[in-house]
Amino acid sequence: MNIIERAVGGLCRLLLWISTSVIFSILIANTVLRYATGSSLQWANEVPELLFPWLVMSGVVLAAGHGAHITTSFLMDAVPVVLRRWIEIGTWLAVAALYGTLARATFQMLEIVHDERSPILNVPGSLTYGCVMGGMVMLALLACESAWRAWATSPQDRNGGEEHVVPEAHW
């Protein structure tokens, strides 16, 4: 892993831990209060709603960094090894461009959704849109890194000269 992958992965793991811990703590505290006193924290429903997109986006980017998304590789298996490298580079660059386009579109929407506010905490809607934009930027960075890796190493070097090695599942 290079510095980009480590930085993106570290940030996503941190966001996953923080958002999961805060959501879990708030839900436990609210449940205890509800059963102990018959009342609950009024803002306790809003915070998990605001943190959930951060949790999801962090998981998506982390999964992409580990290559754990579902892929269909039968077309790439049919392509000669020499051509496969160029297809990978082009595909990763196209993916990076699409993620960049989504990040730019989300950035342009931030001003519009900034006026939408949560009812109790009065948090602007741009906070959750910002997390989506940040996730798209990180996915674009990871796609560029994958394109660079495809460029820098030949398919024979990556697979030890074999045609195609199916990766083992992470779980």
BAFI-3210 file (N, C-alpha, C; in Angstrom, 3 decimals, decimal comma, padded with zeros to 6 digits):
// residues 171
n [1|2|3|4|5|6|7|8|9|10|11|12|13|14|15|16|17|18|19|20|21|22|23|24|25|26|27|28|29|30|31|32|33|34|35|36|37|38|39|40|41|42|43|44|45|46|47|48|49|50|51|52|53|54|55|56|57|58|59|60|61|62|63|64|65|66|67|68|69|70|71|72|73|74|75|76|77|78|79|80|81|82|83|84|85|86|87|88|89|90|91|92|93|94|95|96|97|98|99|100|101|102|103|104|105|106|107|108|109|110|111|112|113|114|115|116|117|118|119|120|121|122|123|124|125|126|127|128|129|130|131|132|133|134|135|136|137|138|139|140|141|142|143|144|145|146|147|148|149|150|151|152|153|154|155|156|157|158|159|160|161|162|163|164|165|166|167|168|169|170|171]
n.u [000,845|000,514|001,134|-001,221|-003,259|-002,977|-003,574|-006,232|-007,507|-006,967|-008,304|-010,938|-011,349|-011,149|-013,368|-015,388|-015,189|-015,694|-018,284|-019,839|-019,486|-020,554|-023,214|-024,099|-023,743|-025,503|-027,973|-028,138|-028,103|-030,458|-032,359|-032,069|-032,795|-035,449|-036,654|-036,025|-036,902|-039,061|-038,905|-037,123|-034,114|-034,487|-033,007|-031,836|-032,627|-031,886|-029,046|-027,970|-029,123|-027,744|-025,126|-025,135|-024,829|-022,077|-020,978|-021,747|-020,543|-017,851|-017,490|-017,961|-015,835|-013,665|-014,067|-013,700|-011,007|-009,878|-010,513|-012,872|-015,354|-018,085|-017,242|-017,222|-015,416|-015,192|-015,043|-012,568|-010,964|-011,076|-009,568|-006,380|-003,316|-001,502|-003,089|-004,847|-003,713|-003,810|-006,526|-007,300|-006,024|-007,359|-009,989|-009,865|-009,137|-011,421|-013,307|-012,280|-012,668|-015,476|-016,166|-014,970|-016,589|-019,026|-018,306|-017,814|-020,383|-021,786|-020,479|-021,358|-023,973|-023,874|-024,255|-026,965|-028,229|-027,356|-029,029|-031,094|-032,077|-031,627|-034,364|-034,180|-031,453|-030,537|-028,651|-026,885|-027,872|-025,795|-023,755|-024,083|-024,116|-021,575|-020,092|-020,659|-019,544|-016,839|-016,360|-016,620|-014,450|-012,344|-012,760|-012,230|-009,517|-008,498|-009,134|-007,513|-005,062|-005,169|-005,134|-002,580|-001,092|-001,703|-000,459|002,224|003,047|003,421|000,983|002,044|003,925|002,261|000,652|002,416|003,141|001,063|-002,118|-004,619|-005,436|-007,762|-008,838|-008,789|-011,557|-012,139|-013,395]
n.v [-001,192|002,189|005,647|007,103|005,143|004,229|006,577|007,169|004,775|004,783|007,140|006,453|004,191|005,426|007,196|005,261|003,950|006,090|007,045|004,693|004,116|006,432|006,428|003,952|004,405|006,548|005,394|003,355|004,899|006,378|004,335|003,260|005,506|005,746|003,424|003,653|006,211|006,888|008,864|010,412|011,421|014,239|014,911|012,575|010,980|012,367|012,564|009,902|009,731|011,754|010,826|008,358|008,432|009,039|006,774|004,807|005,780|005,727|002,979|002,118|003,321|002,183|-000,528|-000,416|000,278|-002,071|-003,727|-005,162|-005,086|-006,319|-007,939|-008,510|-010,617|-012,090|-011,100|-009,821|-012,018|-013,222|-011,673|-011,142|-011,227|-009,106|-007,075|-006,708|-005,086|-002,472|-002,143|-002,237|000,106|002,101|001,617|002,112|004,811|005,887|005,262|006,819|009,364|009,418|009,250|011,656|013,437|013,011|013,929|016,630|017,445|017,031|018,883|021,247|021,206|021,688|024,332|024,703|022,736|023,500|025,238|023,646|022,382|020,351|019,433|019,668|019,918|021,741|021,396|021,910|020,650|020,336|019,076|016,249|015,911|016,766|014,669|012,673|013,835|013,937|011,184|010,423|011,797|010,457|007,880|008,412|009,061|006,557|005,069|006,324|005,617|002,856|002,802|003,816|001,788|-000,313|000,670|000,857|-001,731|-004,742|-007,141|-009,711|-009,505|-008,929|-011,201|-013,249|-014,306|-015,930|-016,494|-015,561|-014,900|-015,695|-013,699|-014,441|-014,525|-011,912|-012,241]
n.w [000,000|-000,829|000,088|-000,484|-000,497|002,142|003,595|002,767|003,526|006,304|007,141|006,463|008,097|010,613|010,482|010,274|012,771|014,564|013,753|014,007|016,749|017,992|017,025|018,061|020,842|021,311|020,617|022,548|024,938|024,605|024,549|027,128|028,661|027,820|028,841|031,560|032,435|030,905|029,078|026,316|024,573|022,632|020,377|019,698|017,572|015,319|015,182|014,577|012,000|010,679|010,861|009,618|006,702|006,613|007,736|005,857|003,449|004,166|004,480|001,850|000,424|001,759|001,175|-001,585|-001,639|-000,734|-002,749|-002,626|-003,793|-005,783|-008,745|-012,278|-014,141|-016,421|-019,040|-019,080|-018,682|-021,126|-022,743|-024,273|-022,361|-022,796|-023,903|-021,850|-019,861|-020,970|-021,234|-018,551|-017,591|-019,103|-018,262|-015,458|-015,502|-016,712|-014,755|-012,646|-013,769|-013,902|-011,153|-010,382|-011,800|-010,502|-007,945|-008,502|-009,352|-006,986|-005,372|-006,553|-005,755|-003,062|-002,102|-002,538|-000,931|001,510|002,785|003,687|006,727|009,647|011,790|014,692|015,654|013,844|011,800|008,801|005,562|003,844|005,146|005,089|002,323|001,781|002,788|000,946|-001,329|-000,515|-000,317|-003,008|-004,102|-002,806|-003,840|-006,520|-006,323|-005,500|-007,770|-009,665|-008,564|-008,947|-011,733|-012,157|-010,970|-012,703|-014,966|-014,135|-013,523|-015,256|-016,516|-016,360|-014,307|-012,125|-011,873|-011,755|-014,243|-014,941|-016,542|-015,316|-012,006|-009,628|-007,025|-003,523|-001,285|001,121|003,522]
ca.u [000,000|001,273|000,665|-002,611|-004,117|-002,931|-004,283|-007,667|-007,956|-006,936|-009,391|-012,217|-011,469|-011,434|-014,765|-016,238|-015,189|-016,362|-019,721|-020,471|-019,481|-021,494|-024,573|-024,393|-023,863|-026,736|-029,122|-028,189|-028,501|-031,862|-033,155|-032,030|-033,640|-036,849|-037,155|-035,832|-037,649|-040,223|-038,652|-035,927|-033,431|-035,182|-032,071|-031,211|-032,949|-031,223|-027,606|-027,716|-029,474|-026,670|-023,875|-025,250|-024,156|-020,624|-020,691|-021,894|-019,537|-016,555|-017,465|-017,856|-014,470|-012,766|-014,236|-013,049|-009,571|-009,492|-010,939|-013,872|-016,638|-018,419|-016,739|-017,397|-014,112|-015,149|-014,598|-011,123|-010,316|-011,061|-008,657|-004,971|-002,650|-000,884|-004,153|-005,529|-003,109|-004,325|-007,949|-007,353|-005,668|-008,476|-011,172|-009,648|-009,195|-012,836|-013,945|-011,831|-013,353|-016,882|-016,211|-014,679|-017,791|-020,004|-017,827|-018,038|-021,827|-022,167|-019,951|-022,234|-025,240|-023,684|-024,851|-028,425|-028,692|-026,888|-030,174|-031,938|-031,525|-032,320|-035,365|-033,847|-030,078|-030,328|-027,430|-027,168|-027,865|-024,518|-022,862|-024,169|-023,695|-020,122|-019,525|-020,767|-018,532|-015,538|-016,257|-016,384|-013,066|-011,464|-012,904|-011,497|-008,090|-008,185|-009,186|-006,270|-003,990|-005,275|-004,663|-001,127|-000,561|-001,814|000,549|003,578|003,390|002,823|000,132|002,863|004,520|001,230|000,108|003,476|003,186|-000,148|-003,157|-005,488|-005,585|-008,959|-008,480|-009,528|-012,463|-011,549|-014,128]
ca.v [000,000|003,424|006,667|007,464|004,061|004,224|007,753|006,985|003,680|005,224|008,093|005,725|003,386|006,357|007,619|004,117|003,750|007,209|007,067|003,514|004,267|007,479|005,932|002,895|005,006|007,339|004,489|002,700|005,886|006,714|003,176|003,202|006,602|005,466|002,417|004,081|007,418|007,072|009,937|010,163|012,606|014,667|014,965|011,258|010,408|013,125|012,315|008,731|010,039|012,574|010,064|007,151|008,572|008,973|005,357|004,095|006,234|005,210|001,557|001,967|003,669|001,170|-001,745|-000,175|000,224|-003,477|-004,490|-006,108|-004,936|-007,390|-007,685|-009,539|-010,627|-013,042|-010,423|-009,608|-013,329|-013,580|-010,761|-011,509|-010,587|-007,849|-006,099|-006,537|-003,944|-001,231|-002,073|-001,869|001,520|002,888|001,441|002,821|006,251|006,217|005,217|008,016|010,514|009,387|009,653|013,087|014,124|012,954|014,812|018,002|017,691|017,139|020,169|022,299|021,130|022,016|025,630|024,544|021,937|024,105|025,908|022,645|022,154|019,338|020,136|019,935|020,379|022,811|021,086|022,083|019,448|020,237|018,194|014,894|015,960|016,875|013,332|011,981|014,439|013,443|009,778|010,359|012,233|009,362|006,799|008,831|008,893|005,129|004,623|006,812|004,768|001,567|003,014|003,932|000,450|-001,078|001,210|000,642|-003,154|-005,511|-008,226|-010,878|-009,260|-008,980|-012,549|-014,245|-014,911|-016,718|-015,756|-014,832|-015,490|-015,207|-013,388|-015,127|-013,634|-011,305|-012,537]
ca.w [000,000|-000,844|001,028|-000,790|-000,007|003,613|004,101|002,525|004,388|007,707|007,357|006,417|009,323|011,705|010,355|010,594|014,225|015,237|013,471|014,607|018,213|018,387|016,758|019,038|022,180|021,383|020,614|023,866|025,942|024,392|024,964|028,601|029,150|027,522|029,776|032,944|032,796|030,052|028,120|025,507|024,076|021,429|019,263|019,533|016,269|014,261|015,089|013,734|010,618|010,122|010,823|008,797|005,403|006,824|007,963|004,585|002,487|004,621|004,148|000,395|000,019|002,329|000,373|-002,875|-001,399|-000,560|-003,929|-002,138|-004,470|-006,713|-010,094|-013,286|-014,795|-017,532|-020,250|-018,967|-018,817|-022,545|-023,431|-024,103|-021,231|-023,229|-024,081|-020,567|-019,163|-021,536|-020,895|-017,133|-017,453|-019,635|-017,405|-014,201|-015,772|-016,931|-013,429|-011,924|-014,364|-013,483|-009,740|-010,359|-012,263|-009,405|-006,881|-008,957|-009,318|-005,580|-004,903|-007,056|-005,028|-001,649|-001,782|-002,546|000,211|002,763|003,420|004,331|008,059|010,442|012,603|016,097|015,800|012,877|011,048|007,369|004,723|003,135|005,901|004,545|000,922|001,815|002,993|-000,341|-002,197|-000,060|-000,695|-004,452|-004,328|-002,388|-004,819|-007,721|-006,016|-005,524|-009,168|-010,290|-008,041|-009,635|-013,109|-012,072|-010,688|-013,949|-015,869|-013,625|-013,490|-016,341|-016,027|-016,033|-012,988|-011,090|-011,722|-011,807|-015,565|-015,191|-017,253|-014,407|-010,679|-008,963|-005,641|-002,468|-000,581|002,318|004,747]
c.u [000,883|000,625|-000,789|-003,561|-004,134|-003,717|-005,797|-008,218|-007,986|-008,061|-010,744|-012,408|-011,794|-012,887|-015,736|-016,330|-015,948|-017,868|-020,434|-020,562|-020,504|-022,933|-024,979|-024,613|-025,165|-027,958|-029,252|-028,672|-029,981|-032,776|-033,207|-032,911|-035,125|-037,422|-037,043|-036,733|-038,913|-040,060|-037,392|-035,313|-034,073|-034,266|-031,489|-031,563|-032,197|-029,751|-027,311|-028,067|-028,380|-025,365|-023,937|-024,627|-022,630|-020,186|-020,707|-020,790|-018,153|-016,420|-017,308|-016,424|-013,478|-012,859|-013,572|-011,535|-009,047|-009,863|-012,023|-015,252|-016,848|-017,898|-017,145|-016,132|-014,063|-014,715|-013,084|-010,364|-010,187|-010,066|-007,215|-004,299|-002,071|-001,937|-004,853|-005,009|-003,707|-005,808|-008,110|-007,064|-006,829|-009,709|-011,024|-009,683|-010,628|-013,589|-013,562|-012,527|-014,825|-017,038|-015,914|-015,879|-018,856|-019,593|-018,082|-019,525|-022,315|-021,690|-020,858|-023,578|-025,109|-024,355|-026,375|-028,894|-028,217|-028,035|-031,133|-031,303|-032,328|-033,220|-034,902|-032,455|-029,714|-029,009|-027,748|-027,070|-026,565|-023,532|-022,895|-023,784|-022,174|-019,460|-019,586|-019,713|-017,130|-015,318|-015,973|-014,961|-012,102|-011,555|-012,177|-009,994|-007,676|-008,217|-007,945|-005,081|-004,000|-004,810|-003,143|-000,485|-000,613|-000,762|001,959|003,999|002,687|001,961|000,948|003,492|003,493|000,731|001,171|003,537|001,963|-001,182|-004,030|-005,611|-006,807|-008,611|-009,374|-010,390|-011,837|-012,223|-013,921]
c.v [001,245|004,440|007,060|006,404|004,012|005,390|007,601|005,895|004,068|006,183|007,391|004,851|004,260|006,808|006,488|003,905|004,853|007,165|005,870|003,655|005,299|007,021|004,905|003,479|005,788|006,433|003,750|003,678|006,227|005,568|003,069|004,296|006,319|004,462|002,869|005,248|007,636|008,209|009,600|011,495|013,001|014,625|013,596|010,588|011,101|012,766|011,037|008,963|010,857|011,784|008,854|007,304|008,516|007,526|004,590|004,485|005,740|003,735|001,310|002,231|002,637|-000,138|-001,595|-000,249|-001,187|-004,329|-005,493|-005,913|-006,092|-007,009|-008,827|-009,522|-011,536|-012,380|-010,195|-010,928|-013,739|-012,738|-011,238|-010,657|-009,222|-006,745|-005,772|-005,311|-002,634|-001,057|-001,674|-000,390|002,394|002,810|002,212|004,329|006,709|006,234|006,450|009,261|010,562|009,774|011,141|013,913|014,138|013,871|016,274|018,353|017,850|018,464|021,317|022,316|021,570|023,330|025,527|023,839|022,502|024,776|024,928|022,293|021,079|020,048|020,526|020,535|021,508|022,636|021,215|020,767|019,266|019,331|016,770|014,863|016,073|015,529|012,524|012,519|013,952|011,987|009,620|010,781|011,108|008,178|007,140|008,692|007,429|004,578|005,090|005,978|003,400|001,686|003,115|002,564|-000,436|-000,611|000,783|-000,825|-003,875|-006,634|-009,470|-010,722|-009,401|-010,394|-013,634|-014,969|-015,747|-015,849|-014,932|-015,598|-014,867|-014,938|-014,139|-014,114|-013,159|-011,748|-013,933]
c.w [000,000|000,092|000,784|-000,238|001,517|004,200|003,943|003,436|005,857|008,032|007,383|007,650|010,524|011,669|010,676|012,101|014,950|014,999|014,087|016,121|018,675|018,167|017,799|020,433|022,335|021,424|021,948|024,924|025,809|024,825|026,482|029,191|028,945|028,524|031,230|033,332|031,971|029,061|027,308|025,089|022,744|020,201|018,922|018,208|015,138|014,098|014,306|012,266|009,941|009,968|009,900|007,408|005,520|007,013|006,643|003,602|002,883|004,286|002,662|-000,059|000,541|001,548|-000,990|-002,735|-001,245|-001,772|-003,595|-002,770|-005,436|-008,094|-011,009|-014,129|-016,022|-018,841|-020,233|-019,107|-020,280|-023,354|-023,238|-023,017|-021,618|-023,366|-022,763|-019,814|-019,659|-021,249|-019,431|-016,935|-017,921|-018,760|-016,108|-014,399|-016,032|-015,607|-012,619|-012,459|-013,946|-012,016|-009,592|-010,797|-011,174|-008,251|-007,251|-008,905|-007,879|-005,001|-005,338|-006,336|-003,576|-001,256|-001,687|-001,283|001,548|003,517|004,089|005,673|008,787|011,451|014,010|016,246|014,839|012,103|009,562|006,603|003,966|003,867|005,344|003,069|000,826|002,012|001,706|-001,306|-001,812|-000,427|-002,181|-004,803|-003,950|-003,344|-006,112|-007,511|-006,075|-006,947|-009,919|-009,830|-008,721|-011,082|-013,131|-011,838|-011,936|-014,953|-015,434|-013,617|-014,621|-015,762|-015,652|-014,656|-011,879|-010,840|-011,817|-013,146|-015,891|-015,878|-016,316|-013,094|-010,021|-007,499|-004,653|-001,733|000,730|003,604|005,085]
res [m|n|i|i|e|r|a|v|g|g|l|c|r|l|l|l|w|i|s|t|s|v|i|f|s|i|l|i|a|n|t|v|l|r|y|a|t|g|s|s|l|q|w|a|n|e|v|p|e|l|l|f|p|w|l|v|m|s|g|v|v|l|a|a|g|h|g|a|h|i|t|t|s|f|l|m|d|a|v|p|v|v|l|r|r|w|i|e|i|g|t|w|l|a|v|a|a|l|y|g|t|l|a|r|a|t|f|q|m|l|e|i|v|h|d|e|r|s|p|i|l|n|v|p|g|s|l|t|y|g|c|v|m|g|g|m|v|m|l|a|l|l|a|c|e|s|a|w|r|a|w|a|t|s|p|q|d|r|n|g|g|e|e|h|v|v|p|e|a|h|w]
***
